[in-house]
Amino acid sequence: MSRQFVLFVAIGGFAAGVNLLARILFNIVIDFEWAVIIAYPFGMTVAFLLNRKYVFDGEGGHAGGQYFRFFLVNLVALVQIWVVSVALAMWLFPALGFTWHADTIAHGIGLASPIVTSYLAHKHFSFRRTGDPA
């Protein structure tokens, strides 16, 4: 496992915490399914800023273009996160009789689900240098 991947996972964990906290706060006033979606940009922006600075050396690239590509990768990840989170919280956990912080645990598992694919996509797409192959 590379140092870069370990740092990516650590930053992703921190950003997931931001996302999770935002979801819990939004969930006070809106349904879980919507709170998962609305909280996502908060964690994503934290992840972008920290990954750009500490993981992928994005300082040489244009931040706007990197953020847009980062957003596209995260849009795909959001679909996966939403499906996993909602499937666990609304179907699997109730079927198993699991109720202890079910929404939070389901969301946490959902947030962890795209780690490897997101790392590769960000490394080779979001933060690629201009002129580097995609």
N, C-alpha and C positions, 0 to 999 in steps of 0.2 A: 504494500500500500504506500503510495507516494505521500510526501509531506503536503503537497498541494491538495490532494484529495482529503486528507485528514483535516486540514485547515478549512476546506470547503464544507465538510460535514460539521465542524465546530461552529462555523459562522451560520450555517443552515439551521443548526440547533437553536442558536440565539435568535435568529430571525423567526423561526417557528414559534419560539416563546412569545415574541412580540405579536405574531399573528394570533396565537392562541389567546393571549390576554385581550387583544382587540375583539376577537370573536365572543369571548365571555361577556365583555362589556356591551357589545352590540346585541347579544342574545337577551339582555335584560329588556330590550324594547322591541325586538323583532324575532321572527322564527329562526330556528337553528339553521335551516337550509340557506336562508338569505344571509344570516350572520357570517357563515363560512365564506361566502362570496365577497361580502362587503369588507371583511377584515383582511382579505388576502393582499390588497395593495400596500397595506402598512408593513407587513412582514417582507413583502417583495422589495420594497424600496430600501429597507434596512439591509437586506441581503445584497442588493445591487451595490450599494455604497461600500459595504465592507468587502465584498468579493472583488470589486474593481480596485480597491486600494491594497488589499492584503493577499489575494489569491492569484488573480490573473494579470496583474501588472497592467491594468487598463489605462494608466495615465497617458500613454502615448496615443491612444485612440480618441475619437470624438465621443464625448459622453452621451450626447443625444442619440446617436446611432446605436451605441452600445446599449443604452437603456431600452430603445425600441426593440432591438433583437432579444434582450433579456426578457422584456415583456412578452414577446411572441413565444419564447420557450416556456415561460411561466403560464401563459394561457393554456397551453397543452397540459402542463402539470396541474393547473387548477381543475381541469376536467377530471383528471385522474383522482386528485385529492377529494373533490366533491363526491364522486361516485363511491370511493372507498369509505369516506366519512359517513355519508348518508346511508349507504348499505349497511354498515356496521351499526350505526345508531338507531336506524328505523326498522331494520329487519333482523339482522343476525343476533345482536345483543338481546332484543326483546324475546326472540325465539329461544334463546339460551337462558332467559330469566336473569340476565346480567343487568343490574341497575346502578351499581356503584359508580358515580361520575361517568356514566356511559357516553354522554355527548363529548366530554373532554377527552376521554380515552379514544373514542372513535376518531375524533378530529386529530389527535396526536398521531395515531397510526396512519391516517390519511396523509398528514403532512410529511411523514417519513417515506411514504411509498415511492416517490419519484427521485430518490437521491442519486442513483447511478446514472440514469438517463439525463437528468438535469445537469449533472457535472459534465458529462461528455458534450452535451449540447452547448453549454456555456463556454467550455474550453475551446471548442472548435467552431462555434458560430457567434455567440454573443460578444466575446472578447477577442475574436481573431483580429489580427493586425490587417490594415488595408493592404491589399496585394497578396495576402496569404490565401491559400486555397480554402474554400468553405468546408 
